[in-house]
Structure formats: structure tokens, C-alpha cells
């Protein structure tokens, strides 16, 4: 997944769940400016993505490729 694809996927999830970037940043305890920079650059840490997804009702699943 590219940085752009991750950005678009996260933005879509936020929109679908009625959550702004500012509110999402608060949920994972980071500054909203840093959150915006991180999602655009694709530099969110795994734990930040996991925490954000958990707050939206999702879970990350590791699956070996077939």
C-alpha cells in the first residue's frame, strides 16, 4: 500500500464514521497538525493506526498470503 492509498483509505474511514481529523487525533492522543502530516506522509505508527481503527470499531488482522 502506498502513502497515498493509506491516506485515502483512512480519510474514507473517517468520513464514513463522521469523524474529523481533529477528533481522530484526539482519540489517539496526538496533535491534530501532526496527525494531518502523518496521514499525508504515510508515517503513522502501526500502534497509532491500530488505536484509531479500534476506536472506529475495526481490528487489524494479520493474514499470510495464499
mmCIF file as Biopython writes it, N, C-alpha, C and O atoms, coordinates in Angstrom:
data_model
#
loop_
_atom_site.group_PDB
_atom_site.id
_atom_site.type_symbol
_atom_site.label_atom_id
_atom_site.label_alt_id
_atom_site.label_comp_id
_atom_site.label_asym_id
_atom_site.label_entity_id
_atom_site.label_seq_id
_atom_site.pdbx_PDB_ins_code
_atom_site.Cartn_x
_atom_site.Cartn_y
_atom_site.Cartn_z
_atom_site.occupancy
_atom_site.B_iso_or_equiv
_atom_site.auth_seq_id
_atom_site.auth_asym_id
_atom_site.pdbx_PDB_model_num
ATOM 1   N N  . UNK A ? 1  ? 0.852   -1.173  0.000  1.0 0.0 1  A 1 
ATOM 2   C CA . UNK A ? 1  ? 0.000   0.000   0.000  1.0 0.0 1  A 1 
ATOM 3   C C  . UNK A ? 1  ? 0.902   1.242   0.000  1.0 0.0 1  A 1 
ATOM 4   O O  . UNK A ? 1  ? 1.868   1.322   0.759  1.0 0.0 1  A 1 
ATOM 5   N N  . UNK A ? 2  ? 0.577   2.177   -0.841 1.0 0.0 2  A 1 
ATOM 6   C CA . UNK A ? 2  ? 1.353   3.419   -0.915 1.0 0.0 2  A 1 
ATOM 7   C C  . UNK A ? 2  ? 0.865   4.412   0.140  1.0 0.0 2  A 1 
ATOM 8   O O  . UNK A ? 2  ? -0.190  4.227   0.748  1.0 0.0 2  A 1 
ATOM 9   N N  . UNK A ? 3  ? 1.655   5.469   0.345  1.0 0.0 3  A 1 
ATOM 10  C CA . UNK A ? 3  ? 1.258   6.508   1.286  1.0 0.0 3  A 1 
ATOM 11  C C  . UNK A ? 3  ? -0.075  7.129   0.879  1.0 0.0 3  A 1 
ATOM 12  O O  . UNK A ? 3  ? -0.933  7.388   1.722  1.0 0.0 3  A 1 
ATOM 13  N N  . UNK A ? 4  ? -0.238  7.364   -0.419 1.0 0.0 4  A 1 
ATOM 14  C CA . UNK A ? 4  ? -1.463  7.976   -0.943 1.0 0.0 4  A 1 
ATOM 15  C C  . UNK A ? 4  ? -2.669  7.056   -0.700 1.0 0.0 4  A 1 
ATOM 16  O O  . UNK A ? 4  ? -3.738  7.522   -0.306 1.0 0.0 4  A 1 
ATOM 17  N N  . UNK A ? 5  ? -2.492  5.755   -0.936 1.0 0.0 5  A 1 
ATOM 18  C CA . UNK A ? 5  ? -3.580  4.801   -0.727 1.0 0.0 5  A 1 
ATOM 19  C C  . UNK A ? 5  ? -3.974  4.742   0.752  1.0 0.0 5  A 1 
ATOM 20  O O  . UNK A ? 5  ? -5.158  4.688   1.083  1.0 0.0 5  A 1 
ATOM 21  N N  . UNK A ? 6  ? -2.969  4.753   1.639  1.0 0.0 6  A 1 
ATOM 22  C CA . UNK A ? 6  ? -3.252  4.733   3.075  1.0 0.0 6  A 1 
ATOM 23  C C  . UNK A ? 6  ? -3.994  6.000   3.480  1.0 0.0 6  A 1 
ATOM 24  O O  . UNK A ? 6  ? -4.960  5.940   4.241  1.0 0.0 6  A 1 
ATOM 25  N N  . UNK A ? 7  ? -3.549  7.139   2.979  1.0 0.0 7  A 1 
ATOM 26  C CA . UNK A ? 7  ? -4.203  8.417   3.266  1.0 0.0 7  A 1 
ATOM 27  C C  . UNK A ? 7  ? -5.668  8.376   2.841  1.0 0.0 7  A 1 
ATOM 28  O O  . UNK A ? 7  ? -6.558  8.726   3.617  1.0 0.0 7  A 1 
ATOM 29  N N  . UNK A ? 8  ? -5.910  7.948   1.613  1.0 0.0 8  A 1 
ATOM 30  C CA . UNK A ? 8  ? -7.281  7.905   1.107  1.0 0.0 8  A 1 
ATOM 31  C C  . UNK A ? 8  ? -8.151  6.923   1.891  1.0 0.0 8  A 1 
ATOM 32  O O  . UNK A ? 8  ? -9.318  7.198   2.168  1.0 0.0 8  A 1 
ATOM 33  N N  . UNK A ? 9  ? -7.577  5.789   2.239  1.0 0.0 9  A 1 
ATOM 34  C CA . UNK A ? 9  ? -8.330  4.778   2.995  1.0 0.0 9  A 1 
ATOM 35  C C  . UNK A ? 9  ? -8.712  5.311   4.382  1.0 0.0 9  A 1 
ATOM 36  O O  . UNK A ? 9  ? -9.847  5.149   4.829  1.0 0.0 9  A 1 
ATOM 37  N N  . UNK A ? 10 ? -7.748  5.946   5.052  1.0 0.0 10 A 1 
ATOM 38  C CA . UNK A ? 10 ? -8.042  6.496   6.377  1.0 0.0 10 A 1 
ATOM 39  C C  . UNK A ? 10 ? -9.042  7.638   6.301  1.0 0.0 10 A 1 
ATOM 40  O O  . UNK A ? 10 ? -9.942  7.724   7.136  1.0 0.0 10 A 1 
ATOM 41  N N  . UNK A ? 11 ? -8.900  8.516   5.316  1.0 0.0 11 A 1 
ATOM 42  C CA . UNK A ? 11 ? -9.853  9.618   5.146  1.0 0.0 11 A 1 
ATOM 43  C C  . UNK A ? 11 ? -11.263 9.080   4.898  1.0 0.0 11 A 1 
ATOM 44  O O  . UNK A ? 11 ? -12.237 9.606   5.437  1.0 0.0 11 A 1 
ATOM 45  N N  . UNK A ? 12 ? -11.366 8.031   4.081  1.0 0.0 12 A 1 
ATOM 46  C CA . UNK A ? 12 ? -12.657 7.436   3.794  1.0 0.0 12 A 1 
ATOM 47  C C  . UNK A ? 12 ? -13.277 6.850   5.072  1.0 0.0 12 A 1 
ATOM 48  O O  . UNK A ? 12 ? -14.471 7.018   5.317  1.0 0.0 12 A 1 
ATOM 49  N N  . UNK A ? 13 ? -12.472 6.171   5.874  1.0 0.0 13 A 1 
ATOM 50  C CA . UNK A ? 13 ? -12.981 5.608   7.131  1.0 0.0 13 A 1 
ATOM 51  C C  . UNK A ? 13 ? -13.453 6.709   8.073  1.0 0.0 13 A 1 
ATOM 52  O O  . UNK A ? 13 ? -14.486 6.575   8.728  1.0 0.0 13 A 1 
ATOM 53  N N  . UNK A ? 14 ? -12.692 7.794   8.136  1.0 0.0 14 A 1 
ATOM 54  C CA . UNK A ? 14 ? -13.101 8.902   8.992  1.0 0.0 14 A 1 
ATOM 55  C C  . UNK A ? 14 ? -14.428 9.493   8.525  1.0 0.0 14 A 1 
ATOM 56  O O  . UNK A ? 14 ? -15.317 9.757   9.334  1.0 0.0 14 A 1 
ATOM 57  N N  . UNK A ? 15 ? -14.555 9.700   7.217  1.0 0.0 15 A 1 
ATOM 58  C CA . UNK A ? 15 ? -15.804 10.247  6.670  1.0 0.0 15 A 1 
ATOM 59  C C  . UNK A ? 15 ? -16.979 9.321   6.916  1.0 0.0 15 A 1 
ATOM 60  O O  . UNK A ? 15 ? -18.054 9.773   7.311  1.0 0.0 15 A 1 
ATOM 61  N N  . UNK A ? 16 ? -16.785 8.028   6.689  1.0 0.0 16 A 1 
ATOM 62  C CA . UNK A ? 16 ? -17.854 7.040   6.886  1.0 0.0 16 A 1 
ATOM 63  C C  . UNK A ? 16 ? -18.326 7.003   8.336  1.0 0.0 16 A 1 
ATOM 64  O O  . UNK A ? 16 ? -19.484 6.695   8.618  1.0 0.0 16 A 1 
ATOM 65  N N  . UNK A ? 17 ? -17.409 7.323   9.252  1.0 0.0 17 A 1 
ATOM 66  C CA . UNK A ? 17 ? -17.739 7.267   10.669 1.0 0.0 17 A 1 
ATOM 67  C C  . UNK A ? 17 ? -18.022 8.640   11.264 1.0 0.0 17 A 1 
ATOM 68  O O  . UNK A ? 17 ? -18.168 8.774   12.480 1.0 0.0 17 A 1 
ATOM 69  N N  . UNK A ? 18 ? -18.102 9.663   10.411 1.0 0.0 18 A 1 
ATOM 70  C CA . UNK A ? 18 ? -18.447 11.005  10.870 1.0 0.0 18 A 1 
ATOM 71  C C  . UNK A ? 18 ? -17.430 11.605  11.820 1.0 0.0 18 A 1 
ATOM 72  O O  . UNK A ? 18 ? -17.790 12.334  12.745 1.0 0.0 18 A 1 
ATOM 73  N N  . UNK A ? 19 ? -16.153 11.300  11.595 1.0 0.0 19 A 1 
ATOM 74  C CA . UNK A ? 19 ? -15.098 11.753  12.487 1.0 0.0 19 A 1 
ATOM 75  C C  . UNK A ? 19 ? -14.159 12.688  11.741 1.0 0.0 19 A 1 
ATOM 76  O O  . UNK A ? 19 ? -13.692 12.365  10.649 1.0 0.0 19 A 1 
ATOM 77  N N  . UNK A ? 20 ? -13.883 13.836  12.326 1.0 0.0 20 A 1 
ATOM 78  C CA . UNK A ? 20 ? -12.942 14.775  11.716 1.0 0.0 20 A 1 
ATOM 79  C C  . UNK A ? 20 ? -11.515 14.340  12.031 1.0 0.0 20 A 1 
ATOM 80  O O  . UNK A ? 20 ? -11.290 13.507  12.908 1.0 0.0 20 A 1 
ATOM 81  N N  . UNK A ? 21 ? -10.556 14.911  11.309 1.0 0.0 21 A 1 
ATOM 82  C CA . UNK A ? 21 ? -9.152  14.616  11.600 1.0 0.0 21 A 1 
ATOM 83  C C  . UNK A ? 21 ? -8.792  15.070  13.010 1.0 0.0 21 A 1 
ATOM 84  O O  . UNK A ? 21 ? -8.023  14.405  13.704 1.0 0.0 21 A 1 
ATOM 85  N N  . UNK A ? 22 ? -9.346  16.198  13.431 1.0 0.0 22 A 1 
ATOM 86  C CA . UNK A ? 22 ? -9.070  16.710  14.779 1.0 0.0 22 A 1 
ATOM 87  C C  . UNK A ? 22 ? -9.573  15.739  15.837 1.0 0.0 22 A 1 
ATOM 88  O O  . UNK A ? 22 ? -8.866  15.447  16.801 1.0 0.0 22 A 1 
ATOM 89  N N  . UNK A ? 23 ? -10.788 15.242  15.658 1.0 0.0 23 A 1 
ATOM 90  C CA . UNK A ? 23 ? -11.354 14.282  16.611 1.0 0.0 23 A 1 
ATOM 91  C C  . UNK A ? 23 ? -10.570 12.974  16.595 1.0 0.0 23 A 1 
ATOM 92  O O  . UNK A ? 23 ? -10.346 12.369  17.643 1.0 0.0 23 A 1 
ATOM 93  N N  . UNK A ? 24 ? -10.157 12.540  15.414 1.0 0.0 24 A 1 
ATOM 94  C CA . UNK A ? 24 ? -9.361  11.304  15.303 1.0 0.0 24 A 1 
ATOM 95  C C  . UNK A ? 24 ? -8.030  11.466  16.023 1.0 0.0 24 A 1 
ATOM 96  O O  . UNK A ? 24 ? -7.578  10.556  16.720 1.0 0.0 24 A 1 
ATOM 97  N N  . UNK A ? 25 ? -7.406  12.623  15.854 1.0 0.0 25 A 1 
ATOM 98  C CA . UNK A ? 25 ? -6.122  12.891  16.515 1.0 0.0 25 A 1 
ATOM 99  C C  . UNK A ? 25 ? -6.274  12.830  18.034 1.0 0.0 25 A 1 
ATOM 100 O O  . UNK A ? 25 ? -5.420  12.277  18.727 1.0 0.0 25 A 1 
ATOM 101 N N  . UNK A ? 26 ? -7.359  13.397  18.543 1.0 0.0 26 A 1 
ATOM 102 C CA . UNK A ? 26 ? -7.609  13.361  19.993 1.0 0.0 26 A 1 
ATOM 103 C C  . UNK A ? 26 ? -7.756  11.940  20.485 1.0 0.0 26 A 1 
ATOM 104 O O  . UNK A ? 26 ? -7.287  11.600  21.571 1.0 0.0 26 A 1 
ATOM 105 N N  . UNK A ? 27 ? -8.412  11.101  19.683 1.0 0.0 27 A 1 
ATOM 106 C CA . UNK A ? 27 ? -8.643  9.705   20.086 1.0 0.0 27 A 1 
ATOM 107 C C  . UNK A ? 27 ? -7.341  8.923   20.222 1.0 0.0 27 A 1 
ATOM 108 O O  . UNK A ? 27 ? -7.260  7.981   21.010 1.0 0.0 27 A 1 
ATOM 109 N N  . UNK A ? 28 ? -6.319  9.314   19.455 1.0 0.0 28 A 1 
ATOM 110 C CA . UNK A ? 28 ? -5.041  8.596   19.552 1.0 0.0 28 A 1 
ATOM 111 C C  . UNK A ? 28 ? -3.974  9.442   20.256 1.0 0.0 28 A 1 
ATOM 112 O O  . UNK A ? 28 ? -2.785  9.126   20.228 1.0 0.0 28 A 1 
ATOM 113 N N  . UNK A ? 29 ? -4.436  10.523  20.885 1.0 0.0 29 A 1 
ATOM 114 C CA . UNK A ? 29 ? -3.581  11.360  21.732 1.0 0.0 29 A 1 
ATOM 115 C C  . UNK A ? 29 ? -2.392  11.985  21.014 1.0 0.0 29 A 1 
ATOM 116 O O  . UNK A ? 29 ? -1.276  11.984  21.534 1.0 0.0 29 A 1 
ATOM 117 N N  . UNK A ? 30 ? -2.634  12.523  19.813 1.0 0.0 30 A 1 
ATOM 118 C CA . UNK A ? 30 ? -1.594  13.303  19.145 1.0 0.0 30 A 1 
ATOM 119 C C  . UNK A ? 30 ? -2.190  14.616  18.664 1.0 0.0 30 A 1 
ATOM 120 O O  . UNK A ? 30 ? -3.406  14.748  18.522 1.0 0.0 30 A 1 
ATOM 121 N N  . UNK A ? 31 ? -1.329  15.569  18.420 1.0 0.0 31 A 1 
ATOM 122 C CA . UNK A ? 31 ? -1.705  16.891  17.937 1.0 0.0 31 A 1 
ATOM 123 C C  . UNK A ? 31 ? -2.347  16.766  16.565 1.0 0.0 31 A 1 
ATOM 124 O O  . UNK A ? 31 ? -1.889  15.973  15.743 1.0 0.0 31 A 1 
ATOM 125 N N  . UNK A ? 32 ? -3.399  17.533  16.300 1.0 0.0 32 A 1 
ATOM 126 C CA . UNK A ? 32 ? -4.113  17.413  15.026 1.0 0.0 32 A 1 
ATOM 127 C C  . UNK A ? 32 ? -3.234  17.787  13.828 1.0 0.0 32 A 1 
ATOM 128 O O  . UNK A ? 32 ? -3.377  17.201  12.755 1.0 0.0 32 A 1 
ATOM 129 N N  . UNK A ? 33 ? -2.329  18.753  14.000 1.0 0.0 33 A 1 
ATOM 130 C CA . UNK A ? 33 ? -1.415  19.117  12.907 1.0 0.0 33 A 1 
ATOM 131 C C  . UNK A ? 33 ? -0.482  17.949  12.600 1.0 0.0 33 A 1 
ATOM 132 O O  . UNK A ? 33 ? -0.242  17.627  11.437 1.0 0.0 33 A 1 
ATOM 133 N N  . UNK A ? 34 ? 0.043   17.315  13.652 1.0 0.0 34 A 1 
ATOM 134 C CA . UNK A ? 34 ? 0.920   16.154  13.451 1.0 0.0 34 A 1 
ATOM 135 C C  . UNK A ? 34 ? 0.161   15.001  12.812 1.0 0.0 34 A 1 
ATOM 136 O O  . UNK A ? 34 ? 0.693   14.297  11.954 1.0 0.0 34 A 1 
ATOM 137 N N  . UNK A ? 35 ? -1.087  14.811  13.236 1.0 0.0 35 A 1 
ATOM 138 C CA . UNK A ? 35 ? -1.899  13.743  12.660 1.0 0.0 35 A 1 
ATOM 139 C C  . UNK A ? 35 ? -2.075  13.966  11.161 1.0 0.0 35 A 1 
ATOM 140 O O  . UNK A ? 35 ? -1.907  13.042  10.365 1.0 0.0 35 A 1 
ATOM 141 N N  . UNK A ? 36 ? -2.414  15.195  10.782 1.0 0.0 36 A 1 
ATOM 142 C CA . UNK A ? 36 ? -2.591  15.513  9.370  1.0 0.0 36 A 1 
ATOM 143 C C  . UNK A ? 36 ? -1.304  15.264  8.591  1.0 0.0 36 A 1 
ATOM 144 O O  . UNK A ? 36 ? -1.336  14.674  7.511  1.0 0.0 36 A 1 
ATOM 145 N N  . UNK A ? 37 ? -0.193  15.703  9.122  1.0 0.0 37 A 1 
ATOM 146 C CA . UNK A ? 37 ? 1.103   15.482  8.454  1.0 0.0 37 A 1 
ATOM 147 C C  . UNK A ? 37 ? 1.421   13.997  8.318  1.0 0.0 37 A 1 
ATOM 148 O O  . UNK A ? 37 ? 1.900   13.539  7.281  1.0 0.0 37 A 1 
ATOM 149 N N  . UNK A ? 38 ? 1.145   13.259  9.384  1.0 0.0 38 A 1 
ATOM 150 C CA . UNK A ? 38 ? 1.459   11.825  9.379  1.0 0.0 38 A 1 
ATOM 151 C C  . UNK A ? 38 ? 0.600   11.056  8.382  1.0 0.0 38 A 1 
ATOM 152 O O  . UNK A ? 38 ? 1.110   10.181  7.682  1.0 0.0 38 A 1 
ATOM 153 N N  . UNK A ? 39 ? -0.694  11.364  8.305  1.0 0.0 39 A 1 
ATOM 154 C CA . UNK A ? 39 ? -1.516  10.603  7.358  1.0 0.0 39 A 1 
ATOM 155 C C  . UNK A ? 39 ? -1.171  10.971  5.918  1.0 0.0 39 A 1 
ATOM 156 O O  . UNK A ? 39 ? -1.224  10.118  5.031  1.0 0.0 39 A 1 
ATOM 157 N N  . UNK A ? 40 ? -0.822  12.223  5.681  1.0 0.0 40 A 1 
ATOM 158 C CA . UNK A ? 40 ? -0.439  12.620  4.321  1.0 0.0 40 A 1 
ATOM 159 C C  . UNK A ? 40 ? 0.895   12.026  3.905  1.0 0.0 40 A 1 
ATOM 160 O O  . UNK A ? 40 ? 1.086   11.678  2.739  1.0 0.0 40 A 1 
ATOM 161 N N  . UNK A ? 41 ? 1.830   11.907  4.860  1.0 0.0 41 A 1 
ATOM 162 C CA . UNK A ? 41 ? 3.155   11.370  4.558  1.0 0.0 41 A 1 
ATOM 163 C C  . UNK A ? 41 ? 3.212   9.854   4.678  1.0 0.0 41 A 1 
ATOM 164 O O  . UNK A ? 41 ? 4.195   9.232   4.277  1.0 0.0 41 A 1 
ATOM 165 N N  . UNK A ? 42 ? 2.149   9.257   5.234  1.0 0.0 42 A 1 
ATOM 166 C CA . UNK A ? 42 ? 2.143   7.805   5.427  1.0 0.0 42 A 1 
ATOM 167 C C  . UNK A ? 42 ? 3.079   7.367   6.530  1.0 0.0 42 A 1 
ATOM 168 O O  . UNK A ? 42 ? 3.656   6.282   6.466  1.0 0.0 42 A 1 
ATOM 169 N N  . UNK A ? 43 ? 3.235   8.216   7.559  1.0 0.0 43 A 1 
ATOM 170 C CA . UNK A ? 43 ? 4.186   7.903   8.627  1.0 0.0 43 A 1 
ATOM 171 C C  . UNK A ? 43 ? 3.526   7.635   9.976  1.0 0.0 43 A 1 
ATOM 172 O O  . UNK A ? 43 ? 4.188   7.694   11.013 1.0 0.0 43 A 1 
ATOM 173 N N  . UNK A ? 44 ? 2.222   7.340   9.969  1.0 0.0 44 A 1 
ATOM 174 C CA . UNK A ? 44 ? 1.577   6.936   11.220 1.0 0.0 44 A 1 
ATOM 175 C C  . UNK A ? 44 ? 2.206   5.630   11.685 1.0 0.0 44 A 1 
ATOM 176 O O  . UNK A ? 44 ? 2.478   4.738   10.882 1.0 0.0 44 A 1 
ATOM 177 N N  . UNK A ? 45 ? 2.431   5.532   12.975 1.0 0.0 45 A 1 
ATOM 178 C CA . UNK A ? 45 ? 2.967   4.276   13.510 1.0 0.0 45 A 1 
ATOM 179 C C  . UNK A ? 45 ? 1.866   3.217   13.525 1.0 0.0 45 A 1 
ATOM 180 O O  . UNK A ? 45 ? 0.676   3.528   13.570 1.0 0.0 45 A 1 
ATOM 181 N N  . UNK A ? 46 ? 2.293   1.980   13.486 1.0 0.0 46 A 1 
ATOM 182 C CA . UNK A ? 46 ? 1.364   0.854   13.498 1.0 0.0 46 A 1 
ATOM 183 C C  . UNK A ? 46 ? 0.405   0.971   14.679 1.0 0.0 46 A 1 
ATOM 184 O O  . UNK A ? 46 ? -0.801  0.788   14.519 1.0 0.0 46 A 1 
ATOM 185 N N  . UNK A ? 47 ? 0.936   1.276   15.864 1.0 0.0 47 A 1 
ATOM 186 C CA . UNK A ? 47 ? 0.097   1.353   17.054 1.0 0.0 47 A 1 
ATOM 187 C C  . UNK A ? 47 ? -0.901  2.501   16.969 1.0 0.0 47 A 1 
ATOM 188 O O  . UNK A ? 47 ? -1.999  2.402   17.518 1.0 0.0 47 A 1 
ATOM 189 N N  . UNK A ? 48 ? -0.541  3.589   16.290 1.0 0.0 48 A 1 
ATOM 190 C CA . UNK A ? 48 ? -1.470  4.700   16.105 1.0 0.0 48 A 1 
ATOM 191 C C  . UNK A ? 48 ? -2.616  4.291   15.184 1.0 0.0 48 A 1 
ATOM 192 O O  . UNK A ? 48 ? -3.777  4.608   15.446 1.0 0.0 48 A 1 
ATOM 193 N N  . UNK A ? 49 ? -2.289  3.596   14.119 1.0 0.0 49 A 1 
ATOM 194 C CA . UNK A ? 49 ? -3.321  3.121   13.193 1.0 0.0 49 A 1 
ATOM 195 C C  . UNK A ? 49 ? -4.223  2.113   13.907 1.0 0.0 49 A 1 
ATOM 196 O O  . UNK A ? 49 ? -5.446  2.169   13.784 1.0 0.0 49 A 1 
ATOM 197 N N  . UNK A ? 50 ? -3.614  1.202   14.643 1.0 0.0 50 A 1 
ATOM 198 C CA . UNK A ? 50 ? -4.383  0.193   15.367 1.0 0.0 50 A 1 
ATOM 199 C C  . UNK A ? 50 ? -5.347  0.844   16.368 1.0 0.0 50 A 1 
ATOM 200 O O  . UNK A ? 50 ? -6.510  0.450   16.462 1.0 0.0 50 A 1 
ATOM 201 N N  . UNK A ? 51 ? -4.863  1.830   17.105 1.0 0.0 51 A 1 
ATOM 202 C CA . UNK A ? 51 ? -5.709  2.515   18.096 1.0 0.0 51 A 1 
ATOM 203 C C  . UNK A ? 51 ? -6.853  3.261   17.412 1.0 0.0 51 A 1 
ATOM 204 O O  . UNK A ? 51 ? -7.989  3.232   17.884 1.0 0.0 51 A 1 
ATOM 205 N N  . UNK A ? 52 ? -6.549  3.927   16.302 1.0 0.0 52 A 1 
ATOM 206 C CA . UNK A ? 52 ? -7.578  4.642   15.564 1.0 0.0 52 A 1 
ATOM 207 C C  . UNK A ? 52 ? -8.640  3.679   15.046 1.0 0.0 52 A 1 
ATOM 208 O O  . UNK A ? 52 ? -9.836  3.938   15.180 1.0 0.0 52 A 1 
ATOM 209 N N  . UNK A ? 53 ? -8.211  2.585   14.462 1.0 0.0 53 A 1 
ATOM 210 C CA . UNK A ? 53 ? -9.161  1.602   13.941 1.0 0.0 53 A 1 
ATOM 211 C C  . UNK A ? 53 ? -10.016 1.012   15.048 1.0 0.0 53 A 1 
ATOM 212 O O  . UNK A ? 53 ? -11.210 0.784   14.854 1.0 0.0 53 A 1 
ATOM 213 N N  . UNK A ? 54 ? -9.422  0.763   16.204 1.0 0.0 54 A 1 
ATOM 214 C CA . UNK A ? 54 ? -10.181 0.237   17.338 1.0 0.0 54 A 1 
ATOM 215 C C  . UNK A ? 54 ? -11.285 1.210   17.745 1.0 0.0 54 A 1 
ATOM 216 O O  . UNK A ? 54 ? -12.405 0.789   18.036 1.0 0.0 54 A 1 
ATOM 217 N N  . UNK A ? 55 ? -10.980 2.503   17.768 1.0 0.0 55 A 1 
ATOM 218 C CA . UNK A ? 55 ? -11.993 3.490   18.158 1.0 0.0 55 A 1 
ATOM 219 C C  . UNK A ? 55 ? -13.118 3.573   17.141 1.0 0.0 55 A 1 
ATOM 220 O O  . UNK A ? 55 ? -14.222 4.008   17.469 1.0 0.0 55 A 1 
ATOM 221 N N  . UNK A ? 56 ? -12.844 3.155   15.897 1.0 0.0 56 A 1 
ATOM 222 C CA . UNK A ? 56 ? -13.862 3.156   14.850 1.0 0.0 56 A 1 
ATOM 223 C C  . UNK A ? 56 ? -14.585 1.817   14.745 1.0 0.0 56 A 1 
ATOM 224 O O  . UNK A ? 56 ? -15.478 1.650   13.914 1.0 0.0 56 A 1 
ATOM 225 N N  . UNK A ? 57 ? -14.192 0.860   15.598 1.0 0.0 57 A 1 
ATOM 226 C CA . UNK A ? 57 ? -14.855 -0.443  15.604 1.0 0.0 57 A 1 
ATOM 227 C C  . UNK A ? 57 ? -14.244 -1.461  14.660 1.0 0.0 57 A 1 
ATOM 228 O O  . UNK A ? 57 ? -14.892 -2.448  14.312 1.0 0.0 57 A 1 
ATOM 229 N N  . UNK A ? 58 ? -13.002 -1.233  14.238 1.0 0.0 58 A 1 
ATOM 230 C CA . UNK A ? 58 ? -12.308 -2.167  13.353 1.0 0.0 58 A 1 
ATOM 231 C C  . UNK A ? 58 ? -11.180 -2.855  14.105 1.0 0.0 58 A 1 
ATOM 232 O O  . UNK A ? 58 ? -10.778 -2.416  15.182 1.0 0.0 58 A 1 
ATOM 233 N N  . UNK A ? 59 ? -10.679 -3.929  13.532 1.0 0.0 59 A 1 
ATOM 234 C CA . UNK A ? 59 ? -9.492  -4.581  14.075 1.0 0.0 59 A 1 
ATOM 235 C C  . UNK A ? 59 ? -8.565  -4.936  12.926 1.0 0.0 59 A 1 
ATOM 236 O O  . UNK A ? 59 ? -9.009  -5.243  11.820 1.0 0.0 59 A 1 
ATOM 237 N N  . UNK A ? 60 ? -7.266  -4.889  13.208 1.0 0.0 60 A 1 
ATOM 238 C CA . UNK A ? 60 ? -6.278  -5.297  12.213 1.0 0.0 60 A 1 
ATOM 239 C C  . UNK A ? 60 ? -6.107  -6.807  12.298 1.0 0.0 60 A 1 
ATOM 240 O O  . UNK A ? 60 ? -6.041  -7.375  13.388 1.0 0.0 60 A 1 
ATOM 241 N N  . UNK A ? 61 ? -6.038  -7.437  11.158 1.0 0.0 61 A 1 
ATOM 242 C CA . UNK A ? 61 ? -5.849  -8.884  11.117 1.0 0.0 61 A 1 
ATOM 243 C C  . UNK A ? 61 ? -4.638  -9.180  10.251 1.0 0.0 61 A 1 
ATOM 244 O O  . UNK A ? 61 ? -4.534  -8.699  9.123  1.0 0.0 61 A 1 
ATOM 245 N N  . UNK A ? 62 ? -3.730  -9.973  10.787 1.0 0.0 62 A 1 
ATOM 246 C CA . UNK A ? 62 ? -2.554  -10.387 10.023 1.0 0.0 62 A 1 
ATOM 247 C C  . UNK A ? 62 ? -2.879  -11.720 9.374  1.0 0.0 62 A 1 
ATOM 248 O O  . UNK A ? 62 ? -3.247  -12.681 10.049 1.0 0.0 62 A 1 
ATOM 249 N N  . UNK A ? 63 ? -2.742  -11.765 8.076  1.0 0.0 63 A 1 
ATOM 250 C CA . UNK A ? 63 ? -3.088  -12.973 7.339  1.0 0.0 63 A 1 
ATOM 251 C C  . UNK A ? 63 ? -1.987  -13.278 6.336  1.0 0.0 63 A 1 
ATOM 252 O O  . UNK A ? 63 ? -1.588  -12.412 5.557  1.0 0.0 63 A 1 
ATOM 253 N N  . UNK A ? 64 ? -1.507  -14.496 6.358  1.0 0.0 64 A 1 
ATOM 254 C CA . UNK A ? 64 ? -0.464  -14.910 5.429  1.0 0.0 64 A 1 
ATOM 255 C C  . UNK A ? 64 ? -1.045  -14.984 4.027  1.0 0.0 64 A 1 
ATOM 256 O O  . UNK A ? 64 ? -2.160  -15.467 3.830  1.0 0.0 64 A 1 
ATOM 257 N N  . UNK A ? 65 ? -0.276  -14.500 3.051  1.0 0.0 65 A 1 
ATOM 258 C CA . UNK A ? 65 ? -0.729  -14.547 1.674  1.0 0.0 65 A 1 
ATOM 259 C C  . UNK A ? 65 ? -0.828  -15.986 1.198  1.0 0.0 65 A 1 
ATOM 260 O O  . UNK A ? 65 ? -0.029  -16.841 1.578  1.0 0.0 65 A 1 
ATOM 261 N N  . UNK A ? 66 ? -1.810  -16.232 0.371  1.0 0.0 66 A 1 
ATOM 262 C CA . UNK A ? 66 ? -2.024  -17.601 -0.131 1.0 0.0 66 A 1 
ATOM 263 C C  . UNK A ? 66 ? -1.035  -17.937 -1.222 1.0 0.0 66 A 1 
ATOM 264 O O  . UNK A ? 66 ? -1.063  -19.043 -1.762 1.0 0.0 66 A 1 
#
